[in-house]
Amino acid sequence: MSEAIIVALITGGLSLLGVVIANNKNAREMDAKLDKQQAINAERIEELTREVRKHNNFAEKIPVIQEQIKVINHRVGDLEAYHK
């Protein structure tokens, strides 16, 4: 082989090696960023889940409270009628 071909092959091989190394580094960095973002998203989902549970508990209590208010209003009305 001629000297120019050998130099071209070595240069091409080293360039390819540089590209592979750079791509691997970039892939690791992206994986780290994705892992961090997934952890943040998981925490946000947990927080939203806690908030939804609080809301659901409150929503379950409202009809009970409304019924209790009806009973109290009826009893107050009975007391007012009794004292007149």
N, C-alpha and C positions, 0 to 999 in steps of 0.2 A: 504494500500500500504506500501511497505517497504520503509525504509529511503533512500536506494540507488536509487530507482525509482524516488522518489520525488526530490532528489538532481539532478538526470540526467535530469528530466523534467525542473527543474528550470534553470539548466545550458544550456540546449538546447534552452529554451525560451529566455534567456538573450543573447545567441549567435545569435539567429535569429533576435532579436531586434537590436543588434549591426550591423548585416549585412544590415538590412533594413535602419537603420539610415545612415550608410556609403554610401549605394547606393543612397539614396536620396540626400545626400550632393554632391556626385560625379555627379549626374544628374544635379543638380543646377549649379555646376561649368561648366559642359559641355554646358549647355544652355547659360550661360553667355559668354563663349568663342565663341559659334556659333553666338550669337547675335552680338558680336563685329566683327567677321569675315564677317558676312553678311553686316554690316554697311560699312566696308572697301571695300568690293566688290561692293556695291552700289555706293560708291564714285568713285571707279575706272571706273565703267561702265559710270557714268555721265561724267567723264573726257574724256573717249574715245569717247563718243557721241559728246562732244564739238569739239574734234579734227576732227572727221569725218565730222561734219557740216562745219568746216573751210575748210577742204579739198574739200568738195563738192562745196562750194562757189567758191573756187579758180578754180576748174575744170570747172565750168560753165563759168567763166570769160575768160579762155584761148581761146576758139574759137572766142570770140568777139575781144580780143586783136589781135589774128592772122589776123582777117579780117581787123582790123584797120591798122595793119602793111602793109598788101597788098595795101590798099588804099594809105597810105603814100608813099610806094615805087613807086607806079604808078605816084603819083603827083610829087615826086622828079624826076622820069624819065622824065615826061613831062617838068618840069622846066629845066632840063639839056638839053633836046632836043631843047627847046625854046632859050636857051642862046648860043647855038653853031652856 
